[in-house]
Amino acid sequence: MINIIDSLGTNYVLCKKKSDDMNLDNSITTLMTSELRTANPDDKLIVLKHIYEKQDFHSHIPVTEGAKLVGIVSLIDFMHAIEDATLDDEHEAYHAQQVRDIMTPNPISISPESTIRQAAEILAEKSFHSVLIAEKGDLKGIVTTHDILKELVK
């Protein structure tokens, strides 16, 4: 540990980095979630509802046609689209629109060769909460700010 005292007398204690701490230059694949639930642009919003109802799910749902990444839907996008809908699966809001109507098309993605640092920089600079990992347009995974923070505090 290193003690630093600033000009106002405030004492800061800095800990040296342990060798097993997260290395920001490691591949993003070491943190990404690769088993993803995705939606298709032609799906009705009820499909998104069912995905969001699952435990331990990211708040962002990739949208794919086959393996090709074509969009992303955030929980905020979904909540705006369904407005005051009830939890009843039969509510009209879940059947009136398709995923393509609310998705953000052509989302930013990075390659599997990208580093954790590169993903973190995108998340910080763009004020995103997730970044998709794709190779030649094929979706490979997702990393969120939560994933990176969770790894930092391990």
Residue pairs with C-beta under 8 A, 6 or more apart in sequence:
1 13
1 14
1 15
1 16
2 13
2 14
2 15
2 16
3 11
3 12
3 13
3 14
4 11
4 12
4 13
4 14
5 11
5 12
6 12
22 116
22 151
22 152
22 154
23 116
24 115
24 116
24 117
24 120
25 115
25 116
25 117
26 115
26 116
27 112
27 113
27 114
27 115
27 116
28 110
28 112
28 114
28 115
28 116
28 118
28 119
28 133
28 141
28 143
29 112
29 133
29 140
29 141
30 116
31 116
31 119
31 143
31 147
31 148
31 151
32 133
32 140
32 141
32 142
32 143
32 147
33 58
33 141
33 142
33 143
33 147
34 140
34 141
36 62
36 139
36 141
36 142
37 51
37 54
37 57
37 61
38 61
38 62
38 63
38 64
38 139
39 47
39 48
39 51
39 61
39 62
39 63
39 64
39 73
39 99
39 103
40 47
40 63
40 64
40 65
40 99
41 63
41 65
41 70
41 71
41 98
41 99
41 100
41 103
42 98
42 99
42 100
43 98
43 99
44 94
44 95
44 97
44 98
44 99
45 78
45 81
45 82
45 93
45 94
45 95
45 96
45 97
45 98
45 99
45 102
46 89
46 94
46 95
47 99
48 61
48 73
48 78
48 99
49 78
49 82
49 89
49 94
51 57
51 61
52 61
52 75
52 78
58 130
58 142
58 144
59 74
59 75
59 129
59 130
59 144
60 72
60 73
60 74
60 75
60 129
60 130
60 142
60 144
61 72
61 73
62 69
62 71
62 72
62 107
62 132
62 139
62 142
63 69
63 70
63 71
63 72
63 73
63 99
63 100
63 103
64 70
64 139
67 138
67 139
68 137
68 138
68 139
69 107
69 109
69 132
69 134
69 137
69 138
69 139
70 103
70 105
70 106
71 99
71 100
71 103
71 104
71 105
71 106
71 107
72 103
72 104
72 107
72 130
72 132
73 99
73 102
73 103
73 104
74 104
74 129
77 102
77 103
77 104
78 102
80 102
81 93
81 97
81 101
81 102
82 91
82 93
82 94
83 93
85 91
85 92
85 93
85 94
107 132
108 122
108 126
108 128
108 131
108 132
109 131
109 132
109 133
109 134
109 139
110 118
110 119
110 122
110 131
110 132
110 133
110 134
111 133
111 134
111 135
112 133
112 135
112 140
112 141
114 133
116 148
116 151
119 131
119 143
119 148
120 148
122 128
122 131
123 129
123 130
123 131
123 145
123 148
129 144
129 145
129 146
130 142
130 143
130 144
130 145
131 142
131 143
131 144
132 139
132 141
132 142
133 139
133 140
133 141
133 142
133 143
134 140
